Amino acid sequence: MPGMNLDTEHSASRTFERGLVLANFAQAGVLLLAFGALTTAVLWPEFGRGGIAIAAVAAVAIVLLVTRIPPATMMQLYGARPYQAGDLAQFENITSELARRAGLRSPPRLYVVPSMSVSAFSFGSSRSFATAVTEGLLRRLTMREVAALLAREAAHAKRGDLLVLGIADFIARCAQAFYYAGLALAALNILRGVSGSDPVPWASVLLLILAPTLMTALQLALSRTREMDADRAAALLTGDPLGVASAVSRLDASPGKPLEDLIPPVPARKVPLPSMLRFAPPAERRIALLNALQAPPMPPLDIAEGPRISLIGVGPIEMRPRYRWPGVWF
């Protein structure tokens, strides 16, 4: 019967969403355990079992930072400014409709990053999150393509991805800080060797220097289907798989190769991502899957293309992708 089929579909959808949440919690747990184990191994020669307590406190601190820091504060760290309603009035209608279709409590607060790279990212949770788009995205993409990328961010929030992505980002930053600490301790050991003093255990120094490589390798070993799943979810939310495919084809091809994040030194890394858990499969593969997706039953968004936002943008034109310490973002 139709009613039974509808109930079955809703039940299957809820089961699928619960599975996604559990998978994200599992990946977050793996990342935190690995970070704790690395921290313990670094501290063990000096602190013994006390290193375990310090590592546990560090892991808890990361979780608290990810879950307690307001999304607006994170956006400030990336130099993003709040989107003003007068800039692109359609944004409010699009984000509100996407939030409604995704079943989110509220649409995201929008921010604009003064960079000519083409990217979008979010912080927060399904209850409250903020989405940033770069100036380059606004200048180079059509509104249809922008809406597709906003739908991807709504999908990430709905699926619970923002928690594990936030944890991965903080761990990547900590690992980069470990790298610099390892270099400093290596220099200190050389000086101590000259003066005849006892060095810091070289095993700890080596682990500190290799921390970004180890954490990156772990993140690459985790699920790489998250971005493709977000593509499919965005196609369902917008009712426009071809629009999502077009948006994916316009994203920056500058993230480089994962190998660039596996080889020190950290300042030379070329992958402009907060963490490698955000690294997406090749665009060609994603586009092929989207092109093969049947048109979803959701009606397409009501989008007006004129005047083209790529001719306007919302900020000054003299901007370049910027590198920030430690590591690279945009």
C-alpha positions as CSV (number, residue, x, y, z in Angstrom):
1,M,0.0,0.0,0.0
2,P,1.2,3.6,-0.7
3,G,1.1,4.5,3.0
4,M,3.2,1.5,3.9
5,N,5.7,2.2,1.2
6,L,6.1,5.8,2.5
7,D,6.6,4.6,6.1
8,T,9.2,2.1,4.8
9,E,11.0,4.8,3.0
10,H,11.0,7.1,6.0
11,S,12.2,4.3,8.2
12,A,15.0,3.5,5.8
13,S,16.0,7.1,5.6
14,R,16.2,7.4,9.4
15,T,18.3,4.2,9.6
16,F,20.6,5.5,7.0
17,E,21.0,8.8,8.8
18,R,21.7,7.0,12.1
19,G,24.4,5.0,10.3
20,L,26.0,8.2,9.0
21,V,26.1,9.7,12.5
22,L,27.6,6.5,14.0
23,A,30.2,6.4,11.2
24,N,31.2,10.0,11.9
25,F,31.5,9.3,15.6
26,A,33.6,6.2,14.9
27,Q,36.0,8.2,12.7
28,A,36.2,11.0,15.2
29,G,37.0,8.4,17.9
30,V,39.8,6.9,15.7
31,L,41.3,10.4,15.1
32,L,41.2,11.3,18.8
33,L,42.7,7.9,19.9
34,A,45.5,8.2,17.3
35,F,46.2,11.7,18.4
36,G,46.2,10.7,22.0
37,A,48.5,7.7,21.3
38,L,51.0,10.0,19.4
39,T,51.0,12.6,22.2
40,T,51.5,9.8,24.8
41,A,54.4,8.4,22.8
42,V,56.0,11.8,22.6
43,L,55.6,12.5,26.3
44,W,56.3,9.0,27.7
45,P,60.1,9.3,28.0
46,E,59.8,12.4,30.2
47,F,56.4,11.9,32.0
48,G,55.8,8.2,31.9
49,R,52.1,7.5,32.7
50,G,51.6,11.2,33.2
51,G,51.8,11.5,29.5
52,I,48.6,9.5,29.2
53,A,46.8,12.0,31.4
54,I,48.1,14.9,29.4
55,A,47.1,13.3,26.1
56,A,43.6,12.6,27.4
57,V,43.2,16.2,28.5
58,A,44.4,17.4,25.1
59,A,41.9,15.1,23.3
60,V,39.1,16.4,25.5
61,A,40.2,20.0,24.9
62,I,39.9,19.4,21.1
63,V,36.4,18.0,21.4
64,L,35.4,21.0,23.6
65,L,36.9,23.5,21.2
66,V,35.1,21.9,18.2
67,T,31.7,21.7,20.0
68,R,31.8,24.9,22.1
69,I,33.5,27.5,19.9
70,P,30.8,29.5,18.1
71,P,31.0,29.2,14.3
72,A,31.3,33.0,14.1
73,T,34.6,32.9,16.0
74,M,36.0,30.2,13.7
75,M,35.0,32.4,10.7
76,Q,36.9,35.3,12.1
77,L,40.0,33.2,12.4
78,Y,39.8,32.7,8.6
79,G,39.3,36.3,7.9
80,A,35.7,35.8,6.7
81,R,33.2,38.7,7.1
82,P,29.5,38.3,7.5
83,Y,27.5,38.4,4.4
84,Q,25.3,41.4,4.1
85,A,21.7,40.9,2.9
86,G,22.1,43.7,0.4
87,D,25.0,42.0,-1.4
88,L,23.1,39.1,-3.0
89,A,19.5,39.0,-1.9
90,Q,18.9,35.5,-3.3
91,F,21.2,33.9,-0.8
92,E,18.7,34.2,2.0
93,N,16.0,32.5,-0.1
94,I,18.3,29.8,-1.3
95,T,19.8,28.9,2.1
96,S,16.4,29.0,3.8
97,E,14.9,26.6,1.2
98,L,17.9,24.3,1.3
99,A,17.7,24.2,5.2
100,R,13.9,23.4,4.9
101,R,14.5,20.6,2.4
102,A,17.4,19.1,4.5
103,G,15.3,19.2,7.7
104,L,17.7,21.5,9.5
105,R,16.6,23.7,12.3
106,S,17.8,26.9,10.7
107,P,19.8,28.0,7.7
108,P,23.5,28.8,8.1
109,R,24.9,32.2,8.7
110,L,26.7,33.2,5.6
111,Y,30.3,34.6,5.4
112,V,32.5,35.8,2.6
113,V,36.3,35.1,2.5
114,P,38.4,37.7,0.7
115,S,40.2,35.2,-1.5
116,M,40.1,34.5,-5.2
117,S,40.3,30.8,-4.7
118,V,37.0,28.9,-5.5
119,S,35.8,27.1,-2.4
120,A,33.2,26.9,0.3
121,F,33.4,25.4,3.9
122,S,31.3,25.3,7.1
123,F,31.8,25.1,10.8
124,G,29.3,24.1,13.5
125,S,26.7,21.4,13.8
126,S,23.3,20.5,12.3
127,R,21.7,22.6,15.0
128,S,23.7,25.8,14.2
129,F,26.4,26.3,11.6
130,A,28.0,28.9,9.5
131,T,29.0,28.6,5.8
132,A,31.7,30.7,4.1
133,V,32.1,31.2,0.4
134,T,35.2,32.8,-1.2
135,E,35.1,35.9,-3.3
136,G,36.5,33.9,-6.1
137,L,33.6,31.6,-6.0
138,L,31.2,34.5,-6.2
139,R,33.0,36.0,-9.2
140,R,33.5,32.8,-11.2
141,L,30.4,30.7,-10.7
142,T,26.8,31.2,-11.7
143,M,24.1,31.4,-9.0
144,R,23.0,27.9,-10.0
145,E,26.5,26.6,-9.3
146,V,26.7,28.6,-6.0
147,A,23.4,27.1,-4.9
148,A,24.8,23.6,-5.6
149,L,27.8,24.2,-3.4
150,L,25.6,25.7,-0.6
151,A,23.5,22.5,-0.9
152,R,26.7,20.5,-0.4
153,E,27.4,22.4,2.9
154,A,23.8,21.9,4.0
155,A,24.2,18.2,3.3
156,H,27.4,18.0,5.4
157,A,25.6,19.6,8.3
158,K,22.6,17.3,8.0
159,R,24.8,14.2,7.8
160,G,26.8,15.2,10.9
161,D,30.0,15.6,9.0
162,L,31.0,18.9,10.5
163,L,31.9,17.3,13.9
164,V,34.4,14.9,12.5
165,L,35.7,17.4,10.0
166,G,36.2,20.0,12.8
167,I,38.1,17.5,14.9
168,A,40.3,16.5,12.0
169,D,41.0,20.2,11.4
170,F,42.1,20.8,15.0
171,I,44.2,17.7,15.0
172,A,45.9,18.8,11.8
173,R,46.8,22.1,13.4
174,C,48.1,20.5,16.5
175,A,50.2,18.1,14.4
176,Q,51.7,21.1,12.5
177,A,52.5,22.8,15.9
178,F,54.2,19.5,16.9
179,Y,56.3,19.7,13.8
180,Y,57.6,23.1,14.7
181,A,58.2,22.0,18.3
182,G,60.2,19.0,17.0
183,L,62.4,21.3,14.8
184,A,63.1,23.5,17.8
185,L,63.9,20.6,20.1
186,A,66.2,19.1,17.4
187,A,68.1,22.4,17.3
188,L,68.2,22.4,21.1
189,N,69.6,18.9,21.1
190,I,72.4,19.9,18.8
191,L,73.3,22.8,21.1
192,R,73.2,20.4,24.1
193,G,75.4,18.0,22.3
194,V,78.0,20.7,21.9
195,S,77.8,21.7,25.6
196,G,77.7,18.1,26.8
197,S,74.2,18.3,28.3
198,D,71.6,15.5,28.1
199,P,69.5,15.8,25.0
200,V,65.7,15.5,24.7
201,P,65.0,11.9,23.7
202,W,65.5,11.8,20.0
203,A,62.6,9.4,19.6
204,S,60.2,12.1,20.9
205,V,61.8,14.7,18.6
206,L,61.4,12.4,15.6
207,L,57.7,11.7,16.4
208,L,57.1,15.4,16.7
209,I,58.6,16.1,13.3
210,L,56.6,13.2,11.7
211,A,53.3,14.1,13.4
212,P,51.8,15.9,10.3
213,T,52.7,13.0,8.1
214,L,51.3,10.4,10.5
215,M,48.0,12.3,11.1
216,T,47.7,12.9,7.3
217,A,48.2,9.3,6.5
218,L,45.5,8.3,9.0
219,Q,43.0,10.8,7.6
220,L,43.7,9.5,4.1
221,A,43.1,6.0,5.3
222,L,39.6,6.9,6.5
223,S,36.5,7.1,4.3
224,R,37.0,9.0,1.1
225,T,33.4,8.8,0.0
226,R,32.2,11.7,2.2
227,E,32.5,14.3,-0.6
228,M,30.8,12.1,-3.2
229,D,28.0,11.4,-0.7
230,A,27.7,15.1,-0.2
231,D,27.5,15.6,-4.0
232,R,24.6,13.1,-4.3
233,A,22.8,14.7,-1.3
234,A,23.2,18.1,-2.9
235,A,21.7,16.8,-6.1
236,L,18.7,15.5,-4.2
237,L,18.3,18.8,-2.3
238,T,18.5,21.0,-5.3
239,G,16.7,18.7,-7.7
240,D,19.6,19.5,-10.1
241,P,22.3,16.9,-10.5
242,L,23.7,18.6,-13.6
243,G,24.0,21.9,-11.7
244,V,26.0,20.1,-8.9
245,A,28.2,18.5,-11.5
246,S,28.9,21.9,-13.1
247,A,29.8,23.3,-9.7
248,V,32.2,20.5,-9.0
249,S,33.9,21.0,-12.3
250,R,34.5,24.7,-11.4
251,L,36.1,24.1,-8.0
252,D,39.8,24.8,-7.7
253,A,42.1,22.1,-9.0
254,S,44.8,23.5,-6.8
255,P,44.6,21.1,-3.8
256,G,47.5,19.1,-5.4
257,K,48.3,15.6,-4.4
258,P,48.0,13.8,-1.0
259,L,51.8,13.0,-1.2
260,E,52.5,16.7,-0.8
261,D,51.0,16.6,2.7
262,L,52.9,13.4,3.6
263,I,56.4,14.8,3.0
264,P,57.8,17.4,5.4
265,P,58.5,20.3,5.7
266,V,55.1,21.6,6.7
267,P,55.7,25.1,5.4
268,A,56.1,23.6,1.9
269,R,52.8,21.8,1.8
270,K,50.7,22.8,-1.2
271,V,47.3,21.3,-0.3
272,P,45.1,24.2,0.7
273,L,42.8,22.3,3.1
274,P,42.5,22.5,6.9
275,S,42.9,18.7,7.0
276,M,43.2,15.8,4.6
277,L,39.8,14.4,5.7
278,R,38.4,17.1,3.4
279,F,40.4,15.9,0.4
280,A,38.0,14.9,-2.3
281,P,38.3,12.2,-5.0
282,P,39.1,13.4,-8.5
283,A,36.5,15.7,-10.0
284,E,36.1,13.5,-13.1
285,R,34.9,10.6,-11.0
286,R,32.5,12.8,-9.0
287,I,31.1,14.3,-12.2
288,A,30.6,11.0,-13.8
289,L,28.5,9.7,-10.9
290,L,26.4,12.9,-10.9
291,N,25.8,12.7,-14.6
292,A,24.6,9.1,-14.1
293,L,22.2,10.1,-11.3
294,Q,18.6,10.1,-12.3
295,A,16.7,13.4,-11.9
296,P,15.4,13.4,-8.3
297,P,11.7,14.1,-7.5
298,M,12.6,17.4,-5.7
299,P,11.7,20.4,-7.8
300,P,14.7,22.5,-8.8
301,L,15.3,25.7,-6.9
302,D,13.9,28.9,-8.1
303,I,17.1,30.8,-9.1
304,A,17.5,34.0,-11.1
305,E,20.8,34.3,-12.9
306,G,20.8,38.0,-13.9
307,P,22.8,40.0,-13.2
308,R,25.5,37.4,-13.1
309,I,27.3,37.4,-9.7
310,S,30.6,36.6,-11.4
311,L,30.6,40.1,-12.8
312,I,29.9,41.7,-9.4
313,G,31.2,39.8,-6.4
314,V,31.0,41.5,-3.0
315,G,34.5,42.7,-2.3
316,P,37.6,44.3,-3.8
317,I,39.0,42.7,-6.9
318,E,42.7,42.8,-5.8
319,M,42.9,39.5,-3.8
320,R,45.0,36.5,-4.0
321,P,45.0,33.1,-2.2
322,R,46.7,33.5,1.1
323,Y,48.9,31.2,3.1
324,R,48.5,31.2,6.8
325,W,50.7,29.8,9.6
326,P,50.8,27.0,10.5
327,G,50.0,25.4,7.2
328,V,47.9,26.5,4.3
329,W,44.2,27.3,4.0
330,F,43.3,29.7,1.2
